[in-house]
Amino acid sequence: MTIKPLADRVVIKAVEAEEKTKTGFILTTASQEKPQVAEIVAVGPGGLVDGKEVVMTVKVGDKVIVSKYSGTEVKCDGVEYNIVRQSDILAIVE
C-alpha cells in the first residue's frame, strides 16, 4: 500500500535518533528526543489551498526539519510515517 498526499501535504519518515552522545554515552530509548529531522517520502500536488495558490518547494528524498509536534502519525505496512503540511517544514537539510 502507498500513501499519496493531497493538496499541500507531505509524507515524511523520521530519521533515526542518535543512540550516543558526542562524548560516547549510550542513550536509552526513553531519554532520546523525538527526532525533528525527516526524509520526504511523498509530496502532494499543491494547488489552491484556503483560497491561495501553493507551490510545492520540497521534493521526494529531501531531508527536512519539521515542527516538533506537527502532523498526523500513520502506520503503513509496519512503517511509521507522519503527514504534515508544507508550512510545518521549517528547513531543508543540505
Residue pairs with C-beta under 8 A, 6 or more apart in sequence:
1 76
1 77
2 42
2 76
3 11
3 41
3 42
3 74
3 76
3 81
3 83
4 42
4 44
5 11
5 42
5 43
5 44
5 83
6 44
6 45
7 44
7 45
7 46
7 47
7 49
7 54
8 44
8 46
8 47
8 49
8 54
8 56
8 85
8 86
8 87
9 44
9 83
9 84
9 85
9 86
10 40
10 42
10 43
10 44
10 56
10 58
10 83
10 84
10 85
10 86
10 89
11 40
11 41
11 42
11 43
11 81
11 82
11 83
12 38
12 39
12 40
12 41
12 64
12 66
12 71
12 81
12 82
12 83
12 84
13 38
13 39
13 41
13 79
13 80
13 81
13 82
14 34
14 35
14 37
14 38
14 80
14 82
15 35
15 37
15 38
15 39
15 63
16 35
17 27
17 32
17 33
17 34
17 35
18 27
18 32
19 26
19 27
19 32
20 26
20 27
21 27
34 68
34 69
36 65
36 66
36 67
36 68
37 63
37 64
37 65
37 93
38 63
38 64
38 65
38 66
38 82
39 61
39 62
39 63
39 64
40 58
40 59
40 60
40 61
40 62
40 63
40 64
41 60
41 81
42 60
43 56
43 58
43 59
43 60
44 56
44 86
45 56
46 53
46 54
46 55
46 56
46 86
47 53
47 54
48 54
54 86
56 86
57 86
58 64
58 86
58 89
58 92
62 92
62 93
63 92
63 93
64 89
64 90
64 91
64 92
64 93
65 89
65 90
65 91
65 93
66 82
66 84
66 88
66 89
66 90
67 84
67 88
67 90
70 82
70 84
70 85
70 88
71 82
71 83
71 84
71 85
71 88
72 82
72 83
72 84
73 80
73 81
73 82
74 80
74 81
74 82
74 83
75 81
